Amino acid sequence: MSTSIDYTEKIPNNVNLAGDRKLQRALEEWQPNFLQWWMDMGPEGFQQDQVYLRTAVGVDKGGWAHFDYVKMPDYRWGIFLTPREEEKLISFGDNIGKSAWTEVPGEFRKELRRIIVTQGDTEPASVEQQRLLGQCAPSLYDLRNLFQVNVEEGRHLWAMVYLLHQYFGKDGREEAEDMLVRRSGNPDSPRILGAFNKPIEDWLAFFCFTMFTDRDGKFQLAALAESAFDPLARSTQFMLTEEAHHLFVGETGVGRVVERTAHLMKEAPEGDVTKAGGVPLEIIQKYINEWYTASMDLFGGEDSSNAATYFAASLKGRFQESDDKKWPDHLALEGVYEIDAPVGGGKLATEEIPMRRAMNLVLRDSYSQDCERAVERWNKSLAEAGLAERLALPSQRFNRAVGIYANMPFDPSGELLEPAEYDRRRDSFLPTRADLAYVKSLMVSCTKPGEFANWIAPPRRGINGQPLDFEYVKFIRN
């Protein structure tokens, strides 16, 4: 495999790669390993097919959404930062009012590297989690969307690797290599964050991942887009432009499953959609319970010294921190966040967390509100179908592995149960092996243009103005 890089064709960018020989050498060493990782761990069985993909070739409206057929290994993974704002000032934390940093301050080098590596590690992880889903895609439309998500996660990895190579020297290069060594779910070298080691073996799990876990990514990226370290802020701001499609795939994907289930409930004998090859609402609810809570863990502990440090240092803000109407106080030195915390004996008591130490909770609240909006939309489709059933987000206390509620037997309503009672009822809260096996049994591949699997409704419209029966993937078979 060639180690040379064509900066005008292979790597679209607006960071002057061609004029930076040191960065060229670093990326020349990293790129072949990335491509090998992609061939080994990217979508299995589809690397030679022509996929109707959106490629970013610039940050302007006409440049970041160029559609055409491309083989995924030939995808032009680029490096883009939103345009630099002249004389940009830091908008929050102890450094508020100072000039934004164009280089890494020595005193925050460790913290910034940790933030960038943790974010970067999620990108290849999700590709690894989803690598076999193409073999059971419910339509060409969905197959194309899966691949779009995959290649953009690859581009987001490039964005973080660029920062590591450009600003962190030898340590950054080693961290970039390590991101191609770790593997999702590997017991010896797992991915950094728990949700990115969970298996995704069916499309309902994929839709829940892109709905809930990618939505965590939206809020983490938005918080980093406020950072005083200007290259990180500008990188994550552009990543958010692409992340919107991932959230669209998840929210509409779950919505289409709900819509189809509602239709089948009215047709199936006694409303049993399993007899009609659909996904029961109770299983959909269990998937929501599992993926929402796993994604809640990604925000970290409710009372966090790291969160306080990141905010104080102006490294990571709140969602829409620069909005003075939303956050009139950008110092957060006063005020507390109240939360019901376990105090022993099966009881909860109100605990006050200083605002800076509660920044994970503040960000998580914004996330939860966004998730609620999506659930309301799904429930609207159930109401329009004349059904009384409704879906819901579980309590923030349920099924947690991180924070003050970790490993405690709360039910989805937030009630603390006796451990034995929780174990007895667990199968009504979270997917069972039988549930997973049933959903997996529905995963049949549909590869004809305009064809959709029985368990999911078609979308309202196609991609980029194309019809639903458009040939979104052209298979090349030997």
GUNU-76744 format. One record per residue (C-alpha): chain; x negated, y negated, z. Coordinates in Angstrom, 1 decimal. Each point is the difference from the previous one (the first is absolute). Layout:
<torvexs>
   mol        x        y        z
     A        X        Y        Z
...
</torvexs>
This chain:
<torvexs>
   mol        x        y        z
     A      0.0      0.0      0.0
     A     -1.4     -3.4     -1.0
     A     -1.0     -2.3      2.9
     A      0.2     -3.2     -2.0
     A      2.9     -2.4      0.5
     A      1.6     -2.1     -2.7
     A      1.1     -3.0      2.0
     A      2.1     -1.6     -2.7
     A      2.0      3.2     -0.8
     A     -0.3      2.6      2.7
     A      0.2     -2.2      3.1
     A      2.2     -3.1     -0.6
     A     -1.0     -2.6      2.7
     A     -0.1     -3.6      1.0
     A     -3.0      0.4      2.4
     A     -2.8     -0.5     -2.6
     A     -1.2      3.6      0.1
     A     -2.0     -0.5     -3.2
     A     -2.0     -2.8      1.6
     A     -0.8      1.8      3.3
     A     -2.7      2.6     -0.6
     A     -0.2      1.2      3.6
     A      3.7      0.7      0.0
     A     -0.3      1.6     -3.4
     A     -2.6      2.5      1.3
     A      2.2      0.8      3.1
     A      3.1      0.7     -2.1
     A     -2.0      1.9     -2.6
     A     -0.9      2.5      2.7
     A      3.5      0.1      1.5
     A      2.2      0.2     -3.1
     A     -1.0      3.5     -1.2
     A      0.7      1.4      3.4
     A      3.4     -1.7      0.0
     A      0.9      1.4     -3.4
     A     -1.1      3.5      1.2
     A      2.2     -0.4      3.0
     A      2.9     -1.0     -2.2
     A     -0.4      3.1     -2.2
     A     -0.3      2.2      3.1
     A      2.7     -1.6      2.2
     A      2.2     -2.0     -2.4
     A      3.3      1.3     -1.6
     A     -0.7      3.6     -0.8
     A      0.8      1.1     -3.5
     A      0.7     -3.3     -1.6
     A     -3.4     -1.7     -0.6
     A      0.2      0.3     -3.8
     A      3.6     -1.1     -0.4
     A      1.0     -3.5     -1.3
     A      1.8     -1.9      2.7
     A      1.9     -3.3     -0.4
     A     -1.9     -2.0      2.6
     A     -0.2     -3.5      1.2
     A     -3.6     -1.3      0.1
     A     -1.2     -3.1      1.7
     A     -2.4     -2.0     -2.3
     A      0.4     -3.3      1.7
     A      1.6     -1.8      3.0
     A      2.3     -2.2     -2.1
     A      3.6      1.1     -0.8
     A     -0.9      1.1     -3.4
     A     -3.1      1.9      1.0
     A      0.9      2.2      3.0
     A      2.7      2.0     -1.7
     A     -1.2      1.3     -3.4
     A      1.9      3.1     -1.0
     A     -1.3      2.7     -2.4
     A     -0.7      3.7     -0.3
     A     -3.2      1.0      1.7
     A     -1.7      3.2      1.3
     A     -0.4     -0.4      3.7
     A     -3.8      0.7      0.1
     A     -0.3     -2.9     -2.5
     A      2.1     -2.4      2.1
     A     -1.8     -3.3      0.3
     A     -0.4     -0.3      3.8
     A     -0.7     -3.7      0.4
     A     -1.1     -2.3      2.8
     A      2.2     -3.1      0.5
     A      0.2     -2.7      2.6
     A      2.7     -2.7     -0.1
     A     -1.5     -3.4     -1.1
     A     -2.0     -1.7      2.7
     A      1.6     -2.9      1.8
     A     -2.4     -2.9      0.2
     A     -0.7     -1.2      3.5
     A      2.2      2.7      1.5
     A      0.3     -0.2      3.8
     A      0.5      2.7      2.5
     A      3.7      0.0      1.1
     A      0.0      1.9      3.3
     A     -2.0      1.3      3.0
     A     -2.9     -1.6      1.8
     A     -1.6     -1.2     -3.3
     A      3.1     -1.8     -1.2
     A     -0.7     -3.1     -2.0
     A     -3.5      1.0     -1.0
     A     -1.0      0.8     -3.6
     A      0.8      3.6     -1.2
     A     -3.0      2.2     -0.1
     A     -1.5      1.0     -3.4
     A     -2.6      2.3      1.7
     A      0.3      2.4      2.9
     A     -0.7     -1.7      3.4
     A     -2.6      2.0      1.8
     A      2.0      0.2      3.2
     A      2.9      1.6     -1.7
     A     -1.8      2.2     -2.4
     A      0.9      3.3      1.8
     A      3.6     -0.9      0.4
     A      0.5     -1.1     -3.6
     A     -1.8      3.2     -1.3
     A      2.3      2.1      2.2
     A      3.1     -1.8     -1.4
     A     -1.1      0.4     -3.6
     A     -1.0      3.6      0.4
     A      3.3      1.0      1.7
     A      2.0     -1.7     -2.7
     A     -2.1      1.4     -2.8
     A      0.2      3.6      1.4
     A      3.8      0.0     -0.4
     A     -0.2     -0.5     -3.7
     A     -1.7      3.3     -1.1
     A      1.8      1.8      2.8
     A      3.4     -0.6     -1.6
     A     -1.2      1.2     -3.4
     A     -1.2      3.2      1.6
     A      3.2      0.5      1.9
     A      2.0     -0.3     -3.3
     A     -2.2      1.8     -2.4
     A      2.3      3.0     -0.6
     A      3.3     -1.8     -0.2
     A     -0.2     -0.5     -3.8
     A      0.6      3.7     -0.4
     A      3.6     -0.3      1.3
     A      1.0     -3.5     -1.1
     A      3.8     -0.6     -0.3
     A     -0.4     -2.0     -3.2
     A     -2.6     -1.6     -2.3
     A      1.1     -3.3      1.5
     A     -1.0      1.2      3.5
     A     -3.2      1.7     -1.3
     A     -1.1     -3.3     -1.5
     A      0.7     -1.8      3.2
     A     -2.0      2.5      2.0
     A     -3.0     -0.5     -2.3
     A      0.4     -3.8      0.2
     A     -0.1      0.1      3.8
     A     -3.1      2.4     -0.2
     A     -2.1     -2.2     -2.4
     A      0.9     -3.1      1.9
     A     -1.1      1.6      3.3
     A     -3.2      0.7     -1.8
     A     -0.3     -3.6     -1.0
     A      0.6     -1.1      3.6
     A     -2.9      2.3      1.0
     A     -2.1     -1.9     -2.5
     A      1.1     -3.3      1.6
     A     -1.3      1.1      3.4
     A     -3.1      1.6     -1.4
     A     -0.9     -3.2     -1.7
     A      0.1     -1.8      3.3
     A     -2.1      2.6      1.7
     A     -2.6     -0.1     -2.8
     A     -0.1     -3.8     -0.3
     A      0.0     -1.0      3.6
     A     -1.2      2.9      2.2
     A     -3.3      1.2     -1.6
     A     -1.2      3.5      0.8
     A      2.7      0.6      2.6
     A      2.7     -1.0     -2.5
     A     -1.4      2.4     -2.7
     A     -0.1      2.9      2.4
     A      3.6     -0.8      1.1
     A      1.1      0.0     -3.6
     A     -1.6      3.4     -0.6
     A      1.7      1.4      3.1
     A      3.4     -1.0     -1.4
     A     -0.6      2.5     -2.8
     A     -1.1      2.7      2.4
     A      2.9      0.1      2.5
     A      3.0      2.0     -1.0
     A      3.7     -0.3      1.0
     A      0.8      2.8      2.4
     A     -3.5      1.4      0.1
     A     -0.6      1.2      3.6
     A     -3.8     -0.8     -0.2
     A      0.1     -3.3     -1.8
     A      3.6     -1.4      0.1
     A      1.2     -3.4     -1.0
     A     -0.2     -2.7      2.7
     A      3.7     -0.5      0.7
     A      2.4      2.7      0.9
     A      2.8     -0.6     -2.5
     A     -2.5      0.4     -2.8
     A     -0.8      3.5      1.0
     A      3.6      1.2     -0.2
     A      0.9      2.4     -2.9
     A      2.4     -1.3     -2.7
     A      1.3      3.0     -1.7
     A      3.4     -1.2     -1.4
     A      1.4     -3.2     -1.5
     A      2.2     -0.9      2.9
     A     -3.2     -0.2      2.1
     A     -1.6     -2.0     -2.8
     A      2.8     -2.5     -0.1
     A      0.0     -0.3      3.8
     A     -3.8     -0.5     -0.1
     A      0.3     -2.8     -2.5
     A      3.0     -1.4      1.9
     A     -1.5      0.0      3.5
     A     -3.7      0.6     -0.1
     A     -0.7     -2.2     -3.0
     A      2.2     -2.6      1.7
     A     -2.4      0.0      2.9
     A     -2.6     -0.7     -2.6
     A      1.9     -3.0     -1.1
     A      0.0     -1.5      3.5
     A     -3.6      0.9      0.7
     A     -1.1     -1.6     -3.3
     A      2.1     -3.1      0.7
     A     -1.6     -0.4      3.4
     A     -3.5      0.3     -1.7
     A      1.1     -2.4     -2.7
     A      0.0     -2.7      2.8
     A     -3.6      0.9      1.0
     A     -2.7     -2.7      0.4
     A     -2.3      2.2     -2.1
     A      1.1     -1.4     -3.3
     A     -1.1      2.9     -2.3
     A      2.0      2.4      2.1
     A      3.0     -2.3      0.0
     A     -0.1     -0.5     -3.7
     A     -0.5      3.7     -0.7
     A      2.9      1.1      2.1
     A      2.3     -2.7     -1.3
     A     -0.4      1.4     -3.5
     A      0.4      3.6      1.2
     A      3.4     -1.1      1.4
     A      1.1     -0.8     -3.6
     A     -0.5      3.6     -1.0
     A      1.2      1.5      3.4
     A      3.5     -1.3     -0.7
     A      0.5      2.7     -2.7
     A     -0.9      2.7      2.5
     A      2.6     -1.2      2.4
     A      2.5     -0.2     -2.9
     A     -0.7      3.6     -0.8
     A      0.6      1.1      3.6
     A      3.1     -2.0      0.8
     A      1.8      0.7     -3.3
     A     -1.2      3.6      0.1
     A      1.6      0.7      3.4
     A      3.0     -2.0     -1.2
     A      0.4      2.1     -3.1
     A     -0.1      3.2      2.1
     A      2.7     -1.4      2.3
     A      2.1     -1.1     -2.9
     A     -0.1      3.5     -1.6
     A      0.7      1.7      3.4
     A      3.0     -2.2      0.5
     A      1.3      1.0     -3.5
     A     -0.6      3.7      0.7
     A      1.7     -0.2      3.4
     A      3.2     -0.8     -1.6
     A     -0.3      2.8     -2.5
     A     -1.5      2.8      2.0
     A      2.1      2.5      1.9
     A      0.7     -1.3      3.5
     A     -2.5     -2.8     -0.8
     A     -3.0      2.4      0.3
     A     -2.4     -1.5     -2.5
     A     -2.4      3.0      0.3
     A      2.6      1.9     -2.0
     A     -0.3     -2.6     -2.7
     A     -3.8     -0.2      0.1
     A     -0.2     -3.4      1.8
     A     -1.8     -1.2      3.1
     A      2.2     -0.3      3.1
     A      0.2     -3.3      1.8
     A     -1.2      1.6      3.2
     A     -3.2      1.1     -1.7
     A     -0.5     -3.4     -1.5
     A      0.4     -1.4      3.5
     A     -2.6      2.4      1.4
     A     -2.5     -1.1     -2.7
     A      0.7     -3.7      0.9
     A     -0.6      0.9      3.7
     A     -3.3      1.6     -0.8
     A     -1.5     -2.5     -2.5
     A      1.2     -3.1      1.7
     A     -1.5      1.0      3.4
     A     -3.3      1.2     -1.6
     A     -0.2     -3.4     -1.7
     A      0.8     -1.9      3.2
     A     -3.1      1.7      1.5
     A     -2.2     -1.8     -2.7
     A      0.5     -3.3      1.8
     A     -1.9      1.2      3.0
     A      0.7     -0.4      3.7
     A      2.6     -2.5      1.3
     A     -2.5     -1.6      2.4
     A     -3.3     -0.3     -2.0
     A     -3.2     -1.7      0.8
     A     -1.1      0.5     -3.6
     A      3.0     -1.8     -1.3
     A     -0.7     -2.9      2.4
     A     -3.6     -0.1     -1.2
     A      1.0      0.0     -3.7
     A      2.5     -2.8      0.5
     A     -2.3     -2.1      2.2
     A     -2.8      0.4     -2.5
     A      2.3     -1.0     -2.8
     A     -0.6      3.3     -1.8
     A      3.6      1.3     -0.1
     A      3.2     -2.1      0.4
     A      3.7      0.7      0.3
     A      2.3      0.6     -3.0
     A      0.3     -3.3     -1.8
     A     -2.2     -1.7      2.6
     A     -0.6     -3.1     -2.0
     A      3.8     -0.7     -0.1
     A      0.3     -2.8      2.6
     A      3.8      0.5      0.3
     A     -0.4      3.7      0.8
     A     -3.0     -0.5      2.3
     A     -0.2     -3.6      1.3
     A     -2.7      1.1      2.5
     A     -3.1      1.4     -1.8
     A     -2.0      0.4      3.2
     A      2.3      2.4      1.9
     A     -1.7     -0.8      3.3
     A      3.3     -0.2      1.8
     A      3.0      2.2      0.2
     A      0.5      3.7      0.5
     A      1.6      2.9     -1.8
     A      2.4      2.0      2.1
     A      0.3      3.8     -0.5
     A      1.6      2.9      1.9
     A     -3.0      2.0      1.1
     A     -0.1      3.4      1.8
     A     -0.7     -0.3      3.7
     A      0.3      3.7      1.1
     A      2.8      2.0      1.3
     A      1.8     -0.1     -3.4
     A      0.6     -3.8      0.4
     A     -0.7     -3.1     -2.0
     A     -0.7     -3.4      1.2
     A     -0.5     -3.3     -1.8
     A     -3.7     -0.8     -0.6
     A     -1.4     -3.3     -1.1
     A     -2.8      0.1     -2.5
     A     -2.0     -3.3     -0.6
     A      0.8     -1.1     -3.6
     A     -3.4      0.5     -1.5
     A     -0.2      3.5      1.4
     A      3.4      0.8     -1.5
     A     -0.9     -0.9     -3.6
     A      0.5      3.6     -1.1
     A      3.5     -0.1      1.4
     A      0.7     -3.3     -1.7
     A     -1.1      1.4     -3.4
     A      1.9      3.2      0.7
     A      3.2     -2.0      0.7
     A     -0.2     -1.7     -3.4
     A     -0.5      3.5     -1.6
     A      3.0      1.4      1.8
     A      2.2     -2.8     -1.1
     A     -1.0      0.6     -3.6
     A      0.7      3.7      0.4
     A      3.5     -0.7      1.4
     A      0.8     -2.0     -3.1
     A     -0.7      3.0     -2.2
     A      2.1      2.3      2.2
     A      2.9     -2.4     -0.2
     A     -0.2      0.2     -3.7
     A      0.1      3.9      0.1
     A      3.0     -0.2      2.3
     A      1.8     -2.3     -2.3
     A     -0.2      2.7     -2.7
     A      1.5      2.5      2.5
     A      2.8     -2.5      0.8
     A      0.7     -0.6     -3.7
     A      0.3      3.7     -0.5
     A      2.7      0.1      2.7
     A     -2.1      1.9      2.6
     A     -0.1     -0.7      3.7
     A     -3.5      1.4      0.5
     A     -2.8     -2.5      0.6
     A     -3.8      0.2      0.1
     A     -2.1     -1.7      2.7
     A     -3.5     -0.8      1.1
     A     -1.0      1.8      3.2
     A     -1.0     -1.8      3.2
     A     -3.6     -1.3      0.1
     A     -0.5      2.4      3.0
     A      0.8      3.2     -2.0
     A     -2.6      2.4     -1.3
     A     -3.0     -2.2      0.7
     A     -3.6      1.1      0.0
     A     -1.5     -3.5      0.7
     A      0.7     -2.5      2.7
     A      1.9     -0.1      3.2
     A      2.7      2.5     -1.2
     A     -2.5      2.5     -1.4
     A      0.9      3.7      0.5
     A      3.0     -0.9      2.1
     A      3.3      2.0     -0.6
     A      2.3     -2.9     -1.1
     A      2.9      0.8     -2.3
     A      0.7     -2.1     -3.1
     A      2.3     -2.3      2.0
     A     -2.9     -0.8      2.4
     A      1.3      2.1      2.9
     A     -2.7      1.8      2.0
     A      0.8      3.7      0.2
     A     -1.4      2.8      2.1
     A     -2.7      1.8     -2.0
     A      2.0      3.2     -0.1
     A      3.0     -1.9     -1.3
     A     -2.1     -1.7     -2.6
     A     -1.4      3.3     -1.2
     A      3.5      1.5     -0.2
     A      1.3     -2.9     -2.1
     A     -3.2     -0.8     -2.0
     A      1.3      1.8     -3.2
     A      2.9     -2.4     -0.2
     A     -2.4     -3.0      0.1
     A     -2.8      0.9     -2.4
     A     -0.3      2.2     -3.1
     A     -0.2      3.7      0.7
     A     -1.9      2.5     -2.1
     A      3.3      1.1     -1.4
     A      0.8     -3.6     -0.9
     A     -3.3     -0.5     -1.7
     A      0.3      3.3     -1.9
     A      3.5     -0.9     -1.2
     A     -1.1     -3.5     -1.3
     A     -3.0      1.6     -1.6
     A      2.3      2.5     -1.7
     A      1.7     -2.9     -1.8
     A     -3.2     -1.3     -1.4
     A      0.2      1.1     -3.7
     A     -1.9     -1.8     -2.7
     A      2.1     -2.0     -2.5
     A     -2.2     -1.1     -2.9
     A      2.5     -0.9     -2.8
     A      0.5     -3.7     -0.5
     A      3.3     -1.1      1.7
     A      0.2      3.3      2.0
     A      0.4     -0.3      3.8
     A      0.0      2.7      2.7
     A      3.4      0.8      1.5
     A     -0.9     -1.2      3.5
     A     -0.7     -3.7     -0.9
     A      1.9     -2.7     -1.9
     A     -1.5     -1.8     -3.0
     A     -1.3     -3.5      0.7
     A      2.0     -3.1     -1.0
     A     -2.6     -0.9     -2.7
     A     -3.3      1.1     -1.5
     A     -3.5     -1.4      0.3
     A     -0.9     -3.3     -1.8
     A      3.3     -0.1     -1.8
     A     -0.4      3.5     -1.4
     A      3.1      2.3     -0.2
     A      0.4      2.9      2.5
     A     -0.7      2.5     -2.8
     A     -3.3     -1.6     -0.9
     A     -3.0      2.3     -0.2
     A     -1.8     -1.3      3.0
     A     -2.5      2.8     -0.1
     A     -1.3      1.6     -3.2
     A     -1.3      3.5      0.8
     A     -3.2      1.1     -1.8
     A     -0.1      3.8      0.1
     A     -2.7      2.2     -1.4
</torvexs>
